[in-house]
Amino acid sequence: MGLAERRALAEFQNTQLPGLQARIDGAAGFPVALEVCWEQLAPEGEAHLYAESWVAVFFEPLIAALESITRDQLGREALAARLKSVVVQNSKGHYYADGWAGFEAGVLTLDHEPLTNAGDGPARTKALIAVLESRL
């Protein structure tokens, strides 16, 4: 990771991530442990796209899905009882909503190309809701 990528990453972590973490925690109704595999999300030469794309690809669909799940007491209780952490990564090269989310042993894993199909957030949200509802 070059200097431009490290700067863009530091800027995101310092300015956007705290607000996103607060929104995730608020949507869930409890503090959510978040692990982000930054090296996998930061392709060389694309630093100018990180902030907007990461929010659109990973964080907005996650927040929307959590809000949907926790819309009632039953959902809030199920999520609080089972969700231990969220992992954001790009290890499988997923480009589409199918298969981008997994939930095993309390760990919600979001795995997607970080700069691809950013505008497909509603499809990722829908897929994530389906995964959570089937496992909670």
C-alpha positions as YAML, in Angstrom:
chain: A
units: angstrom
residues:
- id: 1
  name: MET
  ca: [0.00, 0.00, 0.00]
- id: 2
  name: GLY
  ca: [1.50, 3.28, -1.14]
- id: 3
  name: LEU
  ca: [1.47, 6.66, 0.56]
- id: 4
  name: ALA
  ca: [-1.66, 7.87, -1.27]
- id: 5
  name: GLU
  ca: [-3.54, 4.75, -0.17]
- id: 6
  name: ARG
  ca: [-2.32, 5.03, 3.42]
- id: 7
  name: ARG
  ca: [-3.36, 8.70, 3.54]
- id: 8
  name: ALA
  ca: [-6.83, 7.94, 2.17]
- id: 9
  name: LEU
  ca: [-7.21, 5.09, 4.65]
- id: 10
  name: ALA
  ca: [-6.11, 7.25, 7.59]
- id: 11
  name: GLU
  ca: [-8.49, 10.01, 6.49]
- id: 12
  name: PHE
  ca: [-11.38, 7.54, 6.34]
- id: 13
  name: GLN
  ca: [-10.53, 5.98, 9.70]
- id: 14
  name: ASN
  ca: [-10.23, 9.39, 11.39]
- id: 15
  name: THR
  ca: [-13.16, 11.24, 9.83]
- id: 16
  name: GLN
  ca: [-15.80, 8.79, 8.60]
- id: 17
  name: LEU
  ca: [-15.36, 5.56, 10.52]
- id: 18
  name: PRO
  ca: [-16.28, 6.93, 13.98]
- id: 19
  name: GLY
  ca: [-19.63, 8.19, 12.68]
- id: 20
  name: LEU
  ca: [-20.28, 4.97, 10.80]
- id: 21
  name: GLN
  ca: [-19.45, 2.91, 13.90]
- id: 22
  name: ALA
  ca: [-21.91, 5.03, 15.90]
- id: 23
  name: ARG
  ca: [-24.61, 4.44, 13.29]
- id: 24
  name: ILE
  ca: [-23.91, 0.68, 13.28]
- id: 25
  name: ASP
  ca: [-24.11, 0.56, 17.08]
- id: 26
  name: GLY
  ca: [-27.29, 2.63, 17.03]
- id: 27
  name: ALA
  ca: [-28.93, 0.42, 14.42]
- id: 28
  name: ALA
  ca: [-27.99, -2.73, 16.32]
- id: 29
  name: GLY
  ca: [-28.93, -1.32, 19.72]
- id: 30
  name: PHE
  ca: [-25.59, -2.32, 21.26]
- id: 31
  name: PRO
  ca: [-21.87, -1.84, 20.56]
- id: 32
  name: VAL
  ca: [-20.83, -4.00, 17.61]
- id: 33
  name: ALA
  ca: [-17.24, -5.20, 17.30]
- id: 34
  name: LEU
  ca: [-16.06, -4.28, 13.81]
- id: 35
  name: GLU
  ca: [-13.01, -5.80, 12.14]
- id: 36
  name: VAL
  ca: [-12.02, -4.36, 8.78]
- id: 37
  name: CYS
  ca: [-9.35, -6.00, 6.62]
- id: 38
  name: TRP
  ca: [-8.09, -2.67, 5.27]
- id: 39
  name: GLU
  ca: [-5.33, -4.11, 3.08]
- id: 40
  name: GLN
  ca: [-7.96, -6.07, 1.12]
- id: 41
  name: LEU
  ca: [-10.10, -2.95, 0.60]
- id: 42
  name: ALA
  ca: [-7.36, -0.67, -0.70]
- id: 43
  name: PRO
  ca: [-6.31, -1.42, -4.28]
- id: 44
  name: GLU
  ca: [-3.31, 0.55, -5.50]
- id: 45
  name: GLY
  ca: [-4.02, 3.66, -7.52]
- id: 46
  name: GLU
  ca: [-7.66, 3.95, -6.46]
- id: 47
  name: ALA
  ca: [-7.37, 5.95, -3.22]
- id: 48
  name: HIS
  ca: [-9.68, 8.65, -4.55]
- id: 49
  name: LEU
  ca: [-12.55, 6.12, -4.57]
- id: 50
  name: TYR
  ca: [-12.14, 4.62, -1.11]
- id: 51
  name: ALA
  ca: [-14.28, 6.88, 1.06]
- id: 52
  name: GLU
  ca: [-17.36, 6.94, -1.16]
- id: 53
  name: SER
  ca: [-17.16, 3.32, -2.30]
- id: 54
  name: TRP
  ca: [-16.51, 1.75, 1.11]
- id: 55
  name: VAL
  ca: [-19.52, 3.53, 2.56]
- id: 56
  name: ALA
  ca: [-21.76, 2.50, -0.36]
- id: 57
  name: VAL
  ca: [-20.51, -1.07, -0.68]
- id: 58
  name: PHE
  ca: [-20.21, -2.09, 2.98]
- id: 59
  name: PHE
  ca: [-21.46, 0.38, 5.57]
- id: 60
  name: GLU
  ca: [-24.78, 1.68, 4.22]
- id: 61
  name: PRO
  ca: [-26.11, -1.82, 3.43]
- id: 62
  name: LEU
  ca: [-25.01, -3.03, 6.88]
- id: 63
  name: ILE
  ca: [-26.71, -0.15, 8.66]
- id: 64
  name: ALA
  ca: [-29.90, -0.52, 6.63]
- id: 65
  name: ALA
  ca: [-30.03, -4.28, 7.26]
- id: 66
  name: LEU
  ca: [-29.48, -3.84, 10.99]
- id: 67
  name: GLU
  ca: [-32.24, -1.22, 11.12]
- id: 68
  name: SER
  ca: [-34.59, -3.64, 9.38]
- id: 69
  name: ILE
  ca: [-33.73, -6.52, 11.69]
- id: 70
  name: THR
  ca: [-34.09, -4.44, 14.86]
- id: 71
  name: ARG
  ca: [-37.37, -2.78, 13.89]
- id: 72
  name: ASP
  ca: [-39.14, -4.74, 16.64]
- id: 73
  name: GLN
  ca: [-38.31, -6.23, 20.03]
- id: 74
  name: LEU
  ca: [-38.05, -9.76, 18.66]
- id: 75
  name: GLY
  ca: [-35.41, -8.71, 16.14]
- id: 76
  name: ARG
  ca: [-33.48, -6.62, 18.69]
- id: 77
  name: GLU
  ca: [-33.34, -9.54, 21.11]
- id: 78
  name: ALA
  ca: [-32.33, -12.07, 18.44]
- id: 79
  name: LEU
  ca: [-29.55, -9.83, 17.12]
- id: 80
  name: ALA
  ca: [-28.22, -9.01, 20.59]
- id: 81
  name: ALA
  ca: [-28.19, -12.70, 21.53]
- id: 82
  name: ARG
  ca: [-26.33, -13.90, 18.44]
- id: 83
  name: LEU
  ca: [-24.26, -11.18, 16.79]
- id: 84
  name: LYS
  ca: [-20.75, -11.03, 18.24]
- id: 85
  name: SER
  ca: [-18.84, -9.16, 15.54]
- id: 86
  name: VAL
  ca: [-18.80, -7.94, 11.95]
- id: 87
  name: VAL
  ca: [-15.89, -8.58, 9.57]
- id: 88
  name: VAL
  ca: [-15.51, -6.47, 6.43]
- id: 89
  name: GLN
  ca: [-13.19, -7.95, 3.82]
- id: 90
  name: ASN
  ca: [-12.50, -8.73, 0.18]
- id: 91
  name: SER
  ca: [-11.18, -12.26, 0.14]
- id: 92
  name: LYS
  ca: [-13.43, -13.94, -2.43]
- id: 93
  name: GLY
  ca: [-13.83, -11.32, -5.14]
- id: 94
  name: HIS
  ca: [-17.63, -11.08, -4.92]
- id: 95
  name: TYR
  ca: [-19.06, -8.48, -7.29]
- id: 96
  name: TYR
  ca: [-22.76, -9.05, -6.63]
- id: 97
  name: ALA
  ca: [-25.09, -9.33, -3.66]
- id: 98
  name: ASP
  ca: [-25.40, -13.10, -3.90]
- id: 99
  name: GLY
  ca: [-22.96, -14.66, -1.50]
- id: 100
  name: TRP
  ca: [-21.47, -11.41, -0.19]
- id: 101
  name: ALA
  ca: [-22.70, -12.00, 3.37]
- id: 102
  name: GLY
  ca: [-22.27, -14.93, 5.73]
- id: 103
  name: PHE
  ca: [-23.18, -15.43, 9.38]
- id: 104
  name: GLU
  ca: [-21.51, -18.21, 11.33]
- id: 105
  name: ALA
  ca: [-20.80, -18.60, 15.05]
- id: 106
  name: GLY
  ca: [-21.87, -15.04, 15.79]
- id: 107
  name: VAL
  ca: [-19.61, -13.50, 13.14]
- id: 108
  name: LEU
  ca: [-21.24, -11.59, 10.30]
- id: 109
  name: THR
  ca: [-18.83, -11.49, 7.36]
- id: 110
  name: LEU
  ca: [-19.27, -9.01, 4.53]
- id: 111
  name: ASP
  ca: [-17.05, -9.98, 1.60]
- id: 112
  name: HIS
  ca: [-17.22, -7.91, -1.59]
- id: 113
  name: GLU
  ca: [-14.98, -6.13, -4.07]
- id: 114
  name: PRO
  ca: [-14.57, -2.70, -2.44]
- id: 115
  name: LEU
  ca: [-14.93, -0.52, -5.51]
- id: 116
  name: THR
  ca: [-17.28, -2.54, -7.70]
- id: 117
  name: ASN
  ca: [-21.05, -2.13, -8.08]
- id: 118
  name: ALA
  ca: [-21.19, 0.52, -5.37]
- id: 119
  name: GLY
  ca: [-24.64, 1.57, -6.55]
- id: 120
  name: ASP
  ca: [-26.10, -1.87, -5.85]
- id: 121
  name: GLY
  ca: [-26.54, -1.16, -2.15]
- id: 122
  name: PRO
  ca: [-30.25, -2.06, -2.05]
- id: 123
  name: ALA
  ca: [-29.50, -5.53, -3.44]
- id: 124
  name: ARG
  ca: [-26.73, -6.05, -0.87]
- id: 125
  name: THR
  ca: [-29.05, -4.85, 1.90]
- id: 126
  name: LYS
  ca: [-31.78, -7.27, 0.80]
- id: 127
  name: ALA
  ca: [-29.33, -10.18, 0.64]
- id: 128
  name: LEU
  ca: [-27.90, -9.30, 4.05]
- id: 129
  name: ILE
  ca: [-31.36, -9.12, 5.62]
- id: 130
  name: ALA
  ca: [-32.14, -12.57, 4.19]
- id: 131
  name: VAL
  ca: [-28.92, -14.03, 5.65]
- id: 132
  name: LEU
  ca: [-29.55, -12.52, 9.06]
- id: 133
  name: GLU
  ca: [-33.21, -13.52, 9.19]
- id: 134
  name: SER
  ca: [-32.36, -17.10, 8.29]
- id: 135
  name: ARG
  ca: [-29.71, -17.38, 11.01]
- id: 136
  name: LEU
  ca: [-31.16, -15.39, 13.92]
...
